[in-house]
Amino acid sequence: MPLYEFRCESCGERFEKLVRWSDAEQKPHCPHCGGEETRKLISTVSSFGSGESSSGLSSGGSCGSSGGFS
Ligand SMILES: [Zn+2]
């Protein structure tokens, strides 16, 4: 079930609501004022790749010729 974010056009409150796929076309009522004029906001899920910064790109040293003699 996707979690959508809505905004009430009446009172301006924003709220999140789990919406079933079958009820995706239905507008939920505002939990604050009970208004029916709610707008679905396009909220990107920001839980993917949570701050996994690639730190330390130092791969190998700068000393080249190491054990090439045979
Ligand atoms: Zn409202």
PDB file of the backbone (N, CA, C, O) and the ligand in Angstrom, with CONECT records:
HET     ZN  A 101       1
ATOM      1  N   MET A   1       0.850  -1.200   0.000  1.00  0.00           N
ATOM      2  CA  MET A   1       0.000   0.000   0.000  1.00  0.00           C
ATOM      3  C   MET A   1       0.876   1.236   0.000  1.00  0.00           C
ATOM      4  O   MET A   1       1.723   1.402   0.878  1.00  0.00           O
ATOM      5  N   PRO A   2       0.684   2.071  -0.943  1.00  0.00           N
ATOM      6  CA  PRO A   2       1.506   3.285  -0.990  1.00  0.00           C
ATOM      7  C   PRO A   2       1.029   4.327   0.017  1.00  0.00           C
ATOM      8  O   PRO A   2      -0.156   4.419   0.338  1.00  0.00           O
ATOM      9  N   LEU A   3       1.962   5.084   0.487  1.00  0.00           N
ATOM     10  CA  LEU A   3       1.642   6.162   1.411  1.00  0.00           C
ATOM     11  C   LEU A   3       1.638   7.469   0.632  1.00  0.00           C
ATOM     12  O   LEU A   3       2.667   7.924   0.134  1.00  0.00           O
ATOM     13  N   TYR A   4       0.484   8.042   0.543  1.00  0.00           N
ATOM     14  CA  TYR A   4       0.372   9.296  -0.190  1.00  0.00           C
ATOM     15  C   TYR A   4       0.308  10.460   0.773  1.00  0.00           C
ATOM     16  O   TYR A   4      -0.086  10.327   1.931  1.00  0.00           O
ATOM     17  N   GLU A   5       0.704  11.588   0.259  1.00  0.00           N
ATOM     18  CA  GLU A   5       0.597  12.797   1.050  1.00  0.00           C
ATOM     19  C   GLU A   5      -0.462  13.680   0.406  1.00  0.00           C
ATOM     20  O   GLU A   5      -0.454  13.917  -0.802  1.00  0.00           O
ATOM     21  N   PHE A   6      -1.348  14.145   1.221  1.00  0.00           N
ATOM     22  CA  PHE A   6      -2.427  14.986   0.736  1.00  0.00           C
ATOM     23  C   PHE A   6      -2.351  16.351   1.369  1.00  0.00           C
ATOM     24  O   PHE A   6      -1.737  16.550   2.417  1.00  0.00           O
ATOM     25  N   ARG A   7      -2.979  17.263   0.715  1.00  0.00           N
ATOM     26  CA  ARG A   7      -3.113  18.584   1.301  1.00  0.00           C
ATOM     27  C   ARG A   7      -4.553  19.016   1.175  1.00  0.00           C
ATOM     28  O   ARG A   7      -5.177  18.881   0.123  1.00  0.00           O
ATOM     29  N   CYS A   8      -5.057  19.531   2.258  1.00  0.00           N
ATOM     30  CA  CYS A   8      -6.441  19.974   2.268  1.00  0.00           C
ATOM     31  C   CYS A   8      -6.525  21.364   1.639  1.00  0.00           C
ATOM     32  O   CYS A   8      -5.764  22.269   1.979  1.00  0.00           O
ATOM     33  N   GLU A   9      -7.456  21.502   0.728  1.00  0.00           N
ATOM     34  CA  GLU A   9      -7.623  22.794   0.073  1.00  0.00           C
ATOM     35  C   GLU A   9      -8.403  23.768   0.944  1.00  0.00           C
ATOM     36  O   GLU A   9      -8.400  24.975   0.706  1.00  0.00           O
ATOM     37  N   SER A  10      -9.056  23.236   1.934  1.00  0.00           N
ATOM     38  CA  SER A  10      -9.882  24.083   2.786  1.00  0.00           C
ATOM     39  C   SER A  10      -9.082  24.738   3.893  1.00  0.00           C
ATOM     40  O   SER A  10      -9.142  25.951   4.092  1.00  0.00           O
ATOM     41  N   CYS A  11      -8.329  23.911   4.615  1.00  0.00           N
ATOM     42  CA  CYS A  11      -7.594  24.459   5.751  1.00  0.00           C
ATOM     43  C   CYS A  11      -6.092  24.467   5.512  1.00  0.00           C
ATOM     44  O   CYS A  11      -5.336  25.042   6.295  1.00  0.00           O
ATOM     45  N   GLY A  12      -5.662  23.830   4.431  1.00  0.00           N
ATOM     46  CA  GLY A  12      -4.245  23.871   4.089  1.00  0.00           C
ATOM     47  C   GLY A  12      -3.399  22.876   4.852  1.00  0.00           C
ATOM     48  O   GLY A  12      -2.175  22.866   4.718  1.00  0.00           O
ATOM     49  N   GLU A  13      -4.028  22.054   5.638  1.00  0.00           N
ATOM     50  CA  GLU A  13      -3.268  21.070   6.399  1.00  0.00           C
ATOM     51  C   GLU A  13      -2.784  19.954   5.474  1.00  0.00           C
ATOM     52  O   GLU A  13      -3.467  19.550   4.533  1.00  0.00           O
ATOM     53  N   ARG A  14      -1.605  19.486   5.772  1.00  0.00           N
ATOM     54  CA  ARG A  14      -1.064  18.363   5.019  1.00  0.00           C
ATOM     55  C   ARG A  14      -1.092  17.129   5.893  1.00  0.00           C
ATOM     56  O   ARG A  14      -0.794  17.176   7.087  1.00  0.00           O
ATOM     57  N   PHE A  15      -1.451  16.046   5.281  1.00  0.00           N
ATOM     58  CA  PHE A  15      -1.501  14.807   6.048  1.00  0.00           C
ATOM     59  C   PHE A  15      -1.147  13.647   5.132  1.00  0.00           C
ATOM     60  O   PHE A  15      -1.274  13.716   3.910  1.00  0.00           O
ATOM     61  N   GLU A  16      -0.700  12.586   5.774  1.00  0.00           N
ATOM     62  CA  GLU A  16      -0.339  11.395   5.025  1.00  0.00           C
ATOM     63  C   GLU A  16      -1.376  10.323   5.263  1.00  0.00           C
ATOM     64  O   GLU A  16      -1.965  10.219   6.339  1.00  0.00           O
ATOM     65  N   LYS A  17      -1.582   9.537   4.241  1.00  0.00           N
ATOM     66  CA  LYS A  17      -2.595   8.501   4.365  1.00  0.00           C
ATOM     67  C   LYS A  17      -2.226   7.319   3.496  1.00  0.00           C
ATOM     68  O   LYS A  17      -1.819   7.465   2.343  1.00  0.00           O
ATOM     69  N   LEU A  18      -2.377   6.174   4.069  1.00  0.00           N
ATOM     70  CA  LEU A  18      -2.183   4.965   3.287  1.00  0.00           C
ATOM     71  C   LEU A  18      -3.413   4.717   2.437  1.00  0.00           C
ATOM     72  O   LEU A  18      -4.537   4.663   2.935  1.00  0.00           O
ATOM     73  N   VAL A  19      -3.178   4.570   1.161  1.00  0.00           N
ATOM     74  CA  VAL A  19      -4.280   4.399   0.242  1.00  0.00           C
ATOM     75  C   VAL A  19      -4.145   3.061  -0.463  1.00  0.00           C
ATOM     76  O   VAL A  19      -3.086   2.717  -0.987  1.00  0.00           O
ATOM     77  N   ARG A  20      -5.206   2.341  -0.464  1.00  0.00           N
ATOM     78  CA  ARG A  20      -5.188   1.081  -1.203  1.00  0.00           C
ATOM     79  C   ARG A  20      -5.142   1.371  -2.695  1.00  0.00           C
ATOM     80  O   ARG A  20      -5.542   2.440  -3.156  1.00  0.00           O
ATOM     81  N   TRP A  21      -4.655   0.412  -3.416  1.00  0.00           N
ATOM     82  CA  TRP A  21      -4.586   0.587  -4.863  1.00  0.00           C
ATOM     83  C   TRP A  21      -5.985   0.745  -5.439  1.00  0.00           C
ATOM     84  O   TRP A  21      -6.191   1.494  -6.394  1.00  0.00           O
ATOM     85  N   SER A  22      -6.925   0.049  -4.863  1.00  0.00           N
ATOM     86  CA  SER A  22      -8.292   0.120  -5.387  1.00  0.00           C
ATOM     87  C   SER A  22      -8.949   1.446  -5.024  1.00  0.00           C
ATOM     88  O   SER A  22      -9.912   1.869  -5.664  1.00  0.00           O
ATOM     89  N   ASP A  23      -8.421   2.094  -3.994  1.00  0.00           N
ATOM     90  CA  ASP A  23      -8.995   3.365  -3.566  1.00  0.00           C
ATOM     91  C   ASP A  23      -8.108   4.543  -3.944  1.00  0.00           C
ATOM     92  O   ASP A  23      -8.227   5.638  -3.395  1.00  0.00           O
ATOM     93  N   ALA A  24      -7.232   4.290  -4.882  1.00  0.00           N
ATOM     94  CA  ALA A  24      -6.267   5.331  -5.231  1.00  0.00           C
ATOM     95  C   ALA A  24      -6.928   6.531  -5.885  1.00  0.00           C
ATOM     96  O   ALA A  24      -6.403   7.644  -5.846  1.00  0.00           O
ATOM     97  N   GLU A  25      -8.074   6.294  -6.481  1.00  0.00           N
ATOM     98  CA  GLU A  25      -8.734   7.384  -7.183  1.00  0.00           C
ATOM     99  C   GLU A  25      -9.647   8.183  -6.265  1.00  0.00           C
ATOM    100  O   GLU A  25     -10.184   9.222  -6.648  1.00  0.00           O
ATOM    101  N   GLN A  26      -9.812   7.682  -5.058  1.00  0.00           N
ATOM    102  CA  GLN A  26     -10.711   8.370  -4.145  1.00  0.00           C
ATOM    103  C   GLN A  26      -9.935   9.371  -3.300  1.00  0.00           C
ATOM    104  O   GLN A  26      -8.795   9.140  -2.899  1.00  0.00           O
ATOM    105  N   LYS A  27     -10.579  10.452  -3.055  1.00  0.00           N
ATOM    106  CA  LYS A  27      -9.958  11.469  -2.216  1.00  0.00           C
ATOM    107  C   LYS A  27     -10.359  11.250  -0.763  1.00  0.00           C
ATOM    108  O   LYS A  27     -11.542  11.120  -0.449  1.00  0.00           O
ATOM    109  N   PRO A  28      -9.386  11.212   0.102  1.00  0.00           N
ATOM    110  CA  PRO A  28      -9.705  11.080   1.520  1.00  0.00           C
ATOM    111  C   PRO A  28     -10.186  12.403   2.085  1.00  0.00           C
ATOM    112  O   PRO A  28      -9.880  13.476   1.565  1.00  0.00           O
ATOM    113  N   HIS A  29     -10.921  12.300   3.128  1.00  0.00           N
ATOM    114  CA  HIS A  29     -11.367  13.521   3.790  1.00  0.00           C
ATOM    115  C   HIS A  29     -10.261  14.047   4.691  1.00  0.00           C
ATOM    116  O   HIS A  29      -9.451  13.295   5.232  1.00  0.00           O
ATOM    117  N   CYS A  30     -10.261  15.325   4.825  1.00  0.00           N
ATOM    118  CA  CYS A  30      -9.258  15.941   5.684  1.00  0.00           C
ATOM    119  C   CYS A  30      -9.529  15.565   7.144  1.00  0.00           C
ATOM    120  O   CYS A  30     -10.640  15.743   7.644  1.00  0.00           O
ATOM    121  N   PRO A  31      -8.510  15.049   7.814  1.00  0.00           N
ATOM    122  CA  PRO A  31      -8.692  14.649   9.213  1.00  0.00           C
ATOM    123  C   PRO A  31      -8.790  15.846  10.149  1.00  0.00           C
ATOM    124  O   PRO A  31      -9.156  15.701  11.315  1.00  0.00           O
ATOM    125  N   HIS A  32      -8.464  17.016   9.639  1.00  0.00           N
ATOM    126  CA  HIS A  32      -8.454  18.207  10.490  1.00  0.00           C
ATOM    127  C   HIS A  32      -9.795  18.923  10.469  1.00  0.00           C
ATOM    128  O   HIS A  32     -10.366  19.252  11.508  1.00  0.00           O
ATOM    129  N   CYS A  33     -10.278  19.153   9.256  1.00  0.00           N
ATOM    130  CA  CYS A  33     -11.526  19.907   9.168  1.00  0.00           C
ATOM    131  C   CYS A  33     -12.634  19.093   8.502  1.00  0.00           C
ATOM    132  O   CYS A  33     -13.777  19.539   8.413  1.00  0.00           O
ATOM    133  N   GLY A  34     -12.284  17.902   8.039  1.00  0.00           N
ATOM    134  CA  GLY A  34     -13.299  17.066   7.437  1.00  0.00           C
ATOM    135  C   GLY A  34     -13.658  17.464   6.019  1.00  0.00           C
ATOM    136  O   GLY A  34     -14.638  16.981   5.452  1.00  0.00           O
ATOM    137  N   GLY A  35     -12.858  18.345   5.457  1.00  0.00           N
ATOM    138  CA  GLY A  35     -13.133  18.802   4.111  1.00  0.00           C
ATOM    139  C   GLY A  35     -12.878  17.723   3.084  1.00  0.00           C
ATOM    140  O   GLY A  35     -12.075  16.815   3.296  1.00  0.00           O
ATOM    141  N   GLU A  36     -13.559  17.834   1.990  1.00  0.00           N
ATOM    142  CA  GLU A  36     -13.422  16.832   0.939  1.00  0.00           C
ATOM    143  C   GLU A  36     -12.481  17.295  -0.167  1.00  0.00           C
ATOM    144  O   GLU A  36     -12.078  16.511  -1.027  1.00  0.00           O
ATOM    145  N   GLU A  37     -12.144  18.561  -0.131  1.00  0.00           N
ATOM    146  CA  GLU A  37     -11.256  19.083  -1.165  1.00  0.00           C
ATOM    147  C   GLU A  37      -9.808  18.843  -0.757  1.00  0.00           C
ATOM    148  O   GLU A  37      -9.137  19.714  -0.202  1.00  0.00           O
ATOM    149  N   THR A  38      -9.363  17.657  -1.047  1.00  0.00           N
ATOM    150  CA  THR A  38      -7.974  17.331  -0.743  1.00  0.00           C
ATOM    151  C   THR A  38      -7.235  17.038  -2.037  1.00  0.00           C
ATOM    152  O   THR A  38      -7.790  16.491  -2.990  1.00  0.00           O
ATOM    153  N   ARG A  39      -6.030  17.400  -2.039  1.00  0.00           N
ATOM    154  CA  ARG A  39      -5.209  17.210  -3.236  1.00  0.00           C
ATOM    155  C   ARG A  39      -4.059  16.274  -2.938  1.00  0.00           C
ATOM    156  O   ARG A  39      -3.363  16.414  -1.932  1.00  0.00           O
ATOM    157  N   LYS A  40      -3.876  15.335  -3.816  1.00  0.00           N
ATOM    158  CA  LYS A  40      -2.782  14.391  -3.623  1.00  0.00           C
ATOM    159  C   LYS A  40      -1.475  15.041  -4.057  1.00  0.00           C
ATOM    160  O   LYS A  40      -1.349  15.568  -5.162  1.00  0.00           O
ATOM    161  N   LEU A  41      -0.524  14.985  -3.160  1.00  0.00           N
ATOM    162  CA  LEU A  41       0.776  15.552  -3.480  1.00  0.00           C
ATOM    163  C   LEU A  41       1.690  14.459  -3.991  1.00  0.00           C
ATOM    164  O   LEU A  41       1.649  13.317  -3.532  1.00  0.00           O
ATOM    165  N   ILE A  42       2.496  14.831  -4.931  1.00  0.00           N
ATOM    166  CA  ILE A  42       3.471  13.875  -5.439  1.00  0.00           C
ATOM    167  C   ILE A  42       4.678  13.903  -4.528  1.00  0.00           C
ATOM    168  O   ILE A  42       5.520  14.798  -4.599  1.00  0.00           O
ATOM    169  N   SER A  43       4.737  12.918  -3.687  1.00  0.00           N
ATOM    170  CA  SER A  43       5.831  12.866  -2.737  1.00  0.00           C
ATOM    171  C   SER A  43       6.738  11.707  -3.091  1.00  0.00           C
ATOM    172  O   SER A  43       6.326  10.548  -3.115  1.00  0.00           O
ATOM    173  N   THR A  44       7.945  12.042  -3.357  1.00  0.00           N
ATOM    174  CA  THR A  44       8.898  10.992  -3.692  1.00  0.00           C
ATOM    175  C   THR A  44       9.381  10.314  -2.426  1.00  0.00           C
ATOM    176  O   THR A  44       9.673  10.960  -1.420  1.00  0.00           O
ATOM    177  N   VAL A  45       9.454   9.042  -2.501  1.00  0.00           N
ATOM    178  CA  VAL A  45       9.921   8.293  -1.350  1.00  0.00           C
ATOM    179  C   VAL A  45      11.417   8.497  -1.205  1.00  0.00           C
ATOM    180  O   VAL A  45      12.200   8.146  -2.088  1.00  0.00           O
ATOM    181  N   SER A  46      11.789   9.058  -0.101  1.00  0.00           N
ATOM    182  CA  SER A  46      13.183   9.444   0.088  1.00  0.00           C
ATOM    183  C   SER A  46      13.925   8.459   0.973  1.00  0.00           C
ATOM    184  O   SER A  46      14.944   8.800   1.573  1.00  0.00           O
ATOM    185  N   SER A  47      13.422   7.257   1.053  1.00  0.00           N
ATOM    186  CA  SER A  47      14.077   6.284   1.931  1.00  0.00           C
ATOM    187  C   SER A  47      15.080   5.434   1.163  1.00  0.00           C
ATOM    188  O   SER A  47      15.800   4.616   1.737  1.00  0.00           O
ATOM    189  N   PHE A  48      15.108   5.646  -0.137  1.00  0.00           N
ATOM    190  CA  PHE A  48      16.063   4.877  -0.925  1.00  0.00           C
ATOM    191  C   PHE A  48      17.433   5.548  -0.883  1.00  0.00           C
ATOM    192  O   PHE A  48      17.547   6.766  -1.024  1.00  0.00           O
ATOM    193  N   GLY A  49      18.453   4.747  -0.691  1.00  0.00           N
ATOM    194  CA  GLY A  49      19.816   5.269  -0.674  1.00  0.00           C
ATOM    195  C   GLY A  49      19.987   6.319   0.394  1.00  0.00           C
ATOM    196  O   GLY A  49      20.360   7.456   0.102  1.00  0.00           O
ATOM    197  N   SER A  50      19.720   5.955   1.609  1.00  0.00           N
ATOM    198  CA  SER A  50      19.746   6.927   2.686  1.00  0.00           C
ATOM    199  C   SER A  50      21.184   7.251   3.083  1.00  0.00           C
ATOM    200  O   SER A  50      21.804   6.544   3.876  1.00  0.00           O
ATOM    201  N   GLY A  51      21.679   8.300   2.530  1.00  0.00           N
ATOM    202  CA  GLY A  51      22.975   8.828   2.930  1.00  0.00           C
ATOM    203  C   GLY A  51      24.110   7.833   2.942  1.00  0.00           C
ATOM    204  O   GLY A  51      24.873   7.769   3.906  1.00  0.00           O
ATOM    205  N   GLU A  52      24.225   7.075   1.907  1.00  0.00           N
ATOM    206  CA  GLU A  52      25.360   6.166   1.854  1.00  0.00           C
ATOM    207  C   GLU A  52      26.415   6.768   0.940  1.00  0.00           C
ATOM    208  O   GLU A  52      26.638   6.306  -0.179  1.00  0.00           O
ATOM    209  N   SER A  53      27.036   7.777   1.434  1.00  0.00           N
ATOM    210  CA  SER A  53      28.002   8.501   0.624  1.00  0.00           C
ATOM    211  C   SER A  53      29.257   7.661   0.417  1.00  0.00           C
ATOM    212  O   SER A  53      29.765   7.034   1.346  1.00  0.00           O
ATOM    213  N   SER A  54      29.725   7.663  -0.774  1.00  0.00           N
ATOM    214  CA  SER A  54      30.920   6.879  -1.084  1.00  0.00           C
ATOM    215  C   SER A  54      32.153   7.644  -0.637  1.00  0.00           C
ATOM    216  O   SER A  54      32.713   8.446  -1.384  1.00  0.00           O
ATOM    217  N   SER A  55      32.554   7.389   0.560  1.00  0.00           N
ATOM    218  CA  SER A  55      33.725   8.069   1.095  1.00  0.00           C
ATOM    219  C   SER A  55      34.934   7.148   1.004  1.00  0.00           C
ATOM    220  O   SER A  55      34.848   5.955   1.293  1.00  0.00           O
ATOM    221  N   GLY A  56      36.018   7.702   0.611  1.00  0.00           N
ATOM    222  CA  GLY A  56      37.229   6.896   0.509  1.00  0.00           C
ATOM    223  C   GLY A  56      37.362   6.232  -0.845  1.00  0.00           C
ATOM    224  O   GLY A  56      37.171   5.023  -0.974  1.00  0.00           O
ATOM    225  N   LEU A  57      37.680   7.001  -1.826  1.00  0.00           N
ATOM    226  CA  LEU A  57      37.860   6.446  -3.161  1.00  0.00           C
ATOM    227  C   LEU A  57      39.330   6.104  -3.427  1.00  0.00           C
ATOM    228  O   LEU A  57      39.753   5.969  -4.575  1.00  0.00           O
ATOM    229  N   SER A  58      40.077   5.970  -2.367  1.00  0.00           N
ATOM    230  CA  SER A  58      41.494   5.687  -2.530  1.00  0.00           C
ATOM    231  C   SER A  58      41.702   4.191  -2.756  1.00  0.00           C
ATOM    232  O   SER A  58      41.749   3.410  -1.806  1.00  0.00           O
ATOM    233  N   SER A  59      41.820   3.817  -3.980  1.00  0.00           N
ATOM    234  CA  SER A  59      42.023   2.402  -4.292  1.00  0.00           C
ATOM    235  C   SER A  59      43.480   2.187  -4.733  1.00  0.00           C
ATOM    236  O   SER A  59      43.887   2.562  -5.832  1.00  0.00           O
ATOM    237  N   GLY A  60      44.216   1.588  -3.854  1.00  0.00           N
ATOM    238  CA  GLY A  60      45.600   1.322  -4.199  1.00  0.00           C
ATOM    239  C   GLY A  60      46.468   2.549  -4.057  1.00  0.00           C
ATOM    240  O   GLY A  60      45.976   3.678  -4.073  1.00  0.00           O
ATOM    241  N   GLY A  61      47.719   2.333  -3.924  1.00  0.00           N
ATOM    242  CA  GLY A  61      48.657   3.434  -3.789  1.00  0.00           C
ATOM    243  C   GLY A  61      49.141   3.926  -5.134  1.00  0.00           C
ATOM    244  O   GLY A  61      48.760   3.412  -6.186  1.00  0.00           O
ATOM    245  N   SER A  62      49.970   4.908  -5.073  1.00  0.00           N
ATOM    246  CA  SER A  62      50.513   5.465  -6.308  1.00  0.00           C
ATOM    247  C   SER A  62      51.842   4.823  -6.676  1.00  0.00           C
ATOM    248  O   SER A  62      52.450   5.175  -7.687  1.00  0.00           O
ATOM    249  N   CYS A  63      52.296   3.875  -5.846  1.00  0.00           N
ATOM    250  CA  CYS A  63      53.530   3.191  -6.162  1.00  0.00           C
ATOM    251  C   CYS A  63      53.248   2.093  -7.187  1.00  0.00           C
ATOM    252  O   CYS A  63      52.598   1.096  -6.872  1.00  0.00           O
ATOM    253  N   GLY A  64      53.710   2.269  -8.341  1.00  0.00           N
ATOM    254  CA  GLY A  64      53.394   1.348  -9.423  1.00  0.00           C
ATOM    255  C   GLY A  64      54.114   0.030  -9.352  1.00  0.00           C
ATOM    256  O   GLY A  64      53.600  -0.910  -8.747  1.00  0.00           O
ATOM    257  N   SER A  65      55.276  -0.077  -9.940  1.00  0.00           N
ATOM    258  CA  SER A  65      55.981  -1.330 -10.112  1.00  0.00           C
ATOM    259  C   SER A  65      56.157  -2.110  -8.805  1.00  0.00           C
ATOM    260  O   SER A  65      57.038  -1.797  -8.004  1.00  0.00           O
ATOM    261  N   SER A  66      55.340  -3.095  -8.602  1.00  0.00           N
ATOM    262  CA  SER A  66      55.453  -3.891  -7.387  1.00  0.00           C
ATOM    263  C   SER A  66      55.465  -5.383  -7.776  1.00  0.00           C
ATOM    264  O   SER A  66      54.442  -5.973  -8.123  1.00  0.00           O
ATOM    265  N   GLY A  67      56.636  -5.937  -7.702  1.00  0.00           N
ATOM    266  CA  GLY A  67      56.768  -7.368  -7.968  1.00  0.00           C
ATOM    267  C   GLY A  67      56.481  -7.762  -9.405  1.00  0.00           C
ATOM    268  O   GLY A  67      55.649  -8.633  -9.658  1.00  0.00           O
ATOM    269  N   GLY A  68      57.143  -7.148 -10.320  1.00  0.00           N
ATOM    270  CA  GLY A  68      56.935  -7.517 -11.692  1.00  0.00           C
ATOM    271  C   GLY A  68      58.106  -8.316 -12.256  1.00  0.00           C
ATOM    272  O   GLY A  68      58.134  -8.642 -13.443  1.00  0.00           O
ATOM    273  N   PHE A  69      59.065  -8.627 -11.397  1.00  0.00           N
ATOM    274  CA  PHE A  69      60.239  -9.353 -11.872  1.00  0.00           C
ATOM    275  C   PHE A  69      60.068 -10.858 -11.742  1.00  0.00           C
ATOM    276  O   PHE A  69      59.582 -11.331 -10.715  1.00  0.00           O
ATOM    277  N   SER A  70      60.435 -11.581 -12.706  1.00  0.00           N
ATOM    278  CA  SER A  70      60.327 -13.020 -12.603  1.00  0.00           C
ATOM    279  C   SER A  70      61.572 -13.654 -13.223  1.00  0.00           C
ATOM    280  O   SER A  70      61.695 -14.879 -13.247  1.00  0.00           O
TER     281      SER A  70
HETATM  282 ZN    ZN A 101      -8.809  20.506   6.146  1.00  0.00          ZN2+
END
